[in-house]
């Protein structure tokens, strides 16, 4: 009798365990896709100068002299007079379909427009003029929340938009055991989409031959000496800009897939990807050579470098697969053999900027964190400040001034005291011009 009761008890426990684990609740970031197809020929007729408009969906930012350039994701670039940092003045809006990145040398603005690189004369900021267009140099592109691909047979652009929706869903427990499996499936789906469609600063280091501006860590464009470097999902593309108004298509270095950002430092190029950081010897700017790759788990990956230390952020929660949210410090004193110094857990790290010994790190909806990084092994013990009143995407340190951009707008701070940033001015999203 006791044995029967024992067997019955075990059976009940097993049934209870099975029923509890058969249906599980899981919070997921669901991706919802929409596609728009347009002809390249039509898109090329749409670049034009328009009246100033408010920020709606700010993306990358770029600073040169008194002028600030802010990308409106996929739509164009705002030109803003930033001489009075307390009252930035919108000058004009350049409508550039499919724009995500930019760089400026002298009075020439370089920007991507889906498949094309365009050069725009901004010597008169109120009346920019397209002066050169190199067609069909980009075959695909990546935005924060979507990719686009070119069908070379039909000459049509398939522009994919992705909305990320957080929701709680009921799943089989087997599916819920390993959340990364969902990201893996999403990653493979994205790769399949990109492959199928294809078949149908960075902070710019001053170089010779011109005056450059400065970008953030999320940049895909970088200027160095006589070259503009651009990265797509699959390649590094070089343009000769020895004559800034006449950029020339120069060379392409193929990687594979998942390339995201570029950061030139001294005679090296540091390229962030979804699987790691590539290091290139750029002693000959016309012919960069890969030295090494520092690998990490699959995740979004911008990088900045100073004093032989690379600061790499890795985050989850976007189209990038993976579940890691961390800051990696990497010793690149021997660029052929980069070595991990230490990893620090973060919440949702995005763009970053280093002005040693101060590191500014964007945490998305969790704001901006400021660290003292003198002791590489105790960065988590040296958090100087955490500003939580913004949604921070990328940041540029200019010494005594800090520029920050996020979903809710553009911020400028007096950063003389990194522990106590003083707000100089803000351009909020949706503010009437």
N, C-alpha and C positions, 0 to 999 in steps of 0.2 A: 504493500500500500504506500509506504513511504517512497519507494522507488518510483511508483506511478506519479505520485504528487511532485516528486523532484523533476521527472520528465515533463509534466504539465507546466511546472514553473519555468523550466528552461524554454519550452515552446512559447509560452506567453511573452517572456522576455525577448525572444527572437522576433516574434510578431511585432511587438511594440517597437523594437529597434528598427525593424524593416520599415514599418509604417512611418516612423518619425523621420527616417532618412530617405524614404521614397520621394517625399515632397519637401523641398527646401525653399526658403526665401533667400534671395540674393539681390544685392544692390548692384546694378550694372550701368555702365555708360553705353547706351544704345546709339548706334550710328544710323541715321536716316539719310539716304542718298537721293539726290535729284540730279538729272543731267540736262544740259542745254547744248544744242548743237548749232553752230553758226559758221559761216564761211570766212576763211582768212581774208579774202578780198574785201568783204564788207567791213570787217573789223579794222582794216588798215585805213579806211576812210573816216574813222570815228575819233582820231586824235585831234583835239582842239583845245584852245584856251577858253575858259569860262570864268564867270564872275566868282568871287570868293564864296565858299559854302562852309557849313559847319562840319565838324568831325562827326562821323556816324559809325564807322567801323575802322578805327585806326590800326595800322599795321607797323611797318618798319619806320624808323626815323633816321635822319641824317642831318648833320650840322656842318655848315661852312661859313666862317666869318659871322656876319650878323644875320644870316639867313638859315632858317630851319625848313627842312623838307619832310613832310609827313605823308606816308602812303595811306591812301584810302583803299582797302583791300579790293583788288581786282578792278578798281575804277579809275585810279589816277593818283596825282600828287598835289598836295597843298603846298604853296610857297608862302612862308610866313616871315615877316620882318621881326627879328628877335632882338633888335638893338636895345629896346626897353623891355627887360625880362619880366617886369611887373605887368606890362600890357602888350603882349605880342600882337602884331597886326597881320591879319590875313591879307595877302596881296592878290593872289589869283589861284585858280585851280586848273591844273592841266589834266584834261580827261584823257586817260591812256587805258584802253581796254586791256584787261588781263595783266595789269601791273602789280608787281609784288616787291620789287627791289630797285635800288637806285645808287648812283655814285656821282660825284661832281669833281671835275678837274677844270681849273680856271673858271670860265663862264659856260662850260658845257655840262649839261646834265645827261647822264646815261641812264636809260630805264628799259626794262623788259616790257614787251607788249605781246603776250602770248608767244608766238613763234619768233618774233623779231626783236632785235636790239635797236633802239632809237636813240639818236643824239639830238638834244634840244638846246638851242642857244638861249641862255637865260641872262645875257648881259643887260637886258631890260626885263626885270622880273615881272613887270606888269604886262609884258607882251612876249612871252616865250614863243620860239619858232622852231619847228622841226627842220633840221638841216641835213640829216642823214638817217638812213634806215638800212640795216643789214637784215635781209629777209631769210626766214627758214633756218635760223641757226639753233633754235631750241625746238626739240621734238616733243617735249613734255615738260610739265612744271608742277610745283607743289606749293600750295598755300596752307595756312593754318586752318584746316577744316575743308580740304578738298584738293583734288588734282585735276589737271587737264591733259589731254593727249591730242596729237595731230594724226589724222588719217591722210597720209601722203597721197593716196590714190584719188580721193575726192577733194582734198584741200579744205576739209572741214575740221573745226575744233570741237571736241567733246569736252565740255566744261562741267566737271563734277563738283557739286556742292554737298557738303556733309554737315548736318546738324547733330550735335552731341546732346542726347537727352538722358538724364539720370533717372532711372526708374527701378522700382523693386518688382522682381518677377519671381514666379514659382518655377523651379527647375527640378529635374531629377538630381538626387544627391550625388550621383556619380559624376554628373556634369559640373556640380558645384564644388567638388572637392578641390579642384585645382583651377582657381580663377584665371591663371595665366593661359590655360587652354583656350579660353574664349578669345583672349588677345591673339593667340597664335592663329586661330581660325580667321580672325579679322585681318591679320597681317597677310596670310596667304591669299585671302580674297582680294585685298588691295593689289597684291603683286599680280594676281591673275588678271585683274581689271586692266592694270597698266600695260601688261604684256599684250593682252588681246587688242587693246586700242592702238598700240604702237604698230602692230602688224597690220591691221585693216588700213662789320665786319669787323660785319667785321670792322675792325678799326683800321683804317687805311694808313699805312706807314708812309710818311712823306718820302718821295723819291725824286729822281731827276726829271726835268722836263715839264714841271707844272706844279700848281698848288692844289692839293687835295683837301677834301673835307673829312669828316669822321662819322663812322656808322656804329651801330651797336653789335652785340655778339650774335644776334640772330641773322645777320646779313648774309646774303648769297653773292654779293658783289664786293670786290676789293680792288683797289688801285695800288700798283707798285711800279716805280720807274716808268717805263714806256708801255706798260700793259695793264689792261683791265682783265681781271680774273672773275669768271662767273661759274657757279656750280648749279647744275640741274640735279634731278634725282639720280642720274646715272653717270655724269661726267663733269670734268673741269674744262671750261672753254676759255681760250685766250683770245683777246682782241688787242691789236697793236694800236695804241693811242698816242704815238709819238707826235702826231699832229692831232690835237684833241678834237677838232671839228671834223676830222676825217678818220674815224675808227675803221680798222680793217680786220676782217675775220682772219685769224692767224693759225690756231691749232686746237685740237681737242684731245684730252686724255680721258679714256674710258675707265670707269671704276667697277661697275656692276649695278647696284641698286641701293637706294636709301641714303644718298648724300643730302646733307641738310645745310651746313654753314661753312664759312671760310674766314680765317683770321690770319693775316700776314704778320709775322714778327721777325724783325731783323732779316736774315736771309733764309727764312723758313716759311712754309705755308702749313697751317694747322687746319685740317678739314674735318668737321664733325659729321658723323653719319649715324644711322640708326643702330649700328652694331659696334661702333668704336670711333677712334680718332686716328686719321691718317696724318703722317708727317712727311712733308716734301722738302727736299733741298732745293732752294730757289736762288742759289748762287748765280746761276744763269737764268734770268727771269724769262727768257724765251723758251726755256726747256726744263721745267721743273721735274725732278726725279724723286720717286717715292723712296723714302728711307725705312719706314716702319709703319706698323699699325698697332695701336693700343686698343685691345678689345674689351668690351663690357657686354652686359646683357642687352637685349633689344629694347631701345628706348630713345626718345628724342634727346639730342645731344649738341648744344652749343658749347664753345670753348673759347677761353681767353688765356693769354700767356704773358708772364712777366718774370724776369730773373730766373729763367730756366725751370719755372714751375708752371704747369698747365692746370687750369681750373676748369673742370668739366662738370656740367650739370646733366643729370639723367632723370627723366620724369615719365610717369605713366598718365593715363587719363585722356589721351588724345588718339589720333590715328596711329601714332607710334605704339607698337606692341610692348609688352613688358609690364612689370609691376613695381619696378624700382623707383624710388624717389630719393636721390642722394647727390651729394657733391663729392667728386673724386679729385684728389690732388695727385698729380703725376709729375715725377722728376723727368725732365726732358733734357738734362745736361748732356746726355748721350742720346741724340735724337734717333739713332739707329736701334736703341734698346730702351725705350721708355719704361719707367718703373713706378708702380703704384706706391704712393707715400701713405695715404690713408683715405678711407671713405667715411663720410658723415651723412647720417640720415637727415632728410629734409621733408617738407610737406608736399610741395608741388613746384620744384625749382624750374625756372624759365631762364631768361637772359641774365647776364652778370657782367660786372666791370671791375677791374682791379687797378687800384692806385695805391700801391704798397706803402704802408702795411694794411691798407683798408680794402676790404672786399665788399662790394655791393651786390646783393643777390635777390633777384625777383622771385617771389613765391606765389605768383598768380593771385588768386582770390585771398591768399593769406598775407598779401602785402609785400613789404620790402624789409630785408634783414641786412644789417651792417655788422661785419666781423672784423676783428683785429687778427691778422694772419701771420704775425711774427713767429709764433710757435706753431709749426705745421701740424703738430701732433695734438694740439689742444684748441683747435678752432672752435669746437662746440662749447668750450669753457670761456670763450672770449667774444660773446655776442655783445656788441656795443649798443645796439638799438634794434627795435622791431616796430616798424610803422605799419599799422594794420588798416589804415583808412583809404586804401587804394587797391585796385586790381592790377598788379604790376606784371608787365610782359617783358620789357627790356629797359636797359639803363646805360647811360654813357657818363663816365666821370671825366670832367674837364679841369680837375684840380680843385679849384674853389667853387665850382658850379657843378651841379648834378642834374642831368636830364633823365626823365623817366616817362615811359609811355605804357599805357595799359588799356583795358577794355573801357574804362570810364573816362579816359582822356589823357592829356599831356601835362606833366608837372615839371617845374623848375625849382631847384633848391640852392640856397647858399650852403655849401658843404664844408665851410671852413672848420666847423666842429662836427665831425661825423656822428658823434653821439647825439647831437641835437640839430638835425637838419632844419633849416629855416625856409619855409615856403616863400618863394619869390612871386610865383604866378602859376595859374592853372588854366588850361583850356579844356573845359568839360565836354564830353560827348553831347551832341544835340544843342549846344548853345547857339542861339541865333547870331548871325554875323551882322 
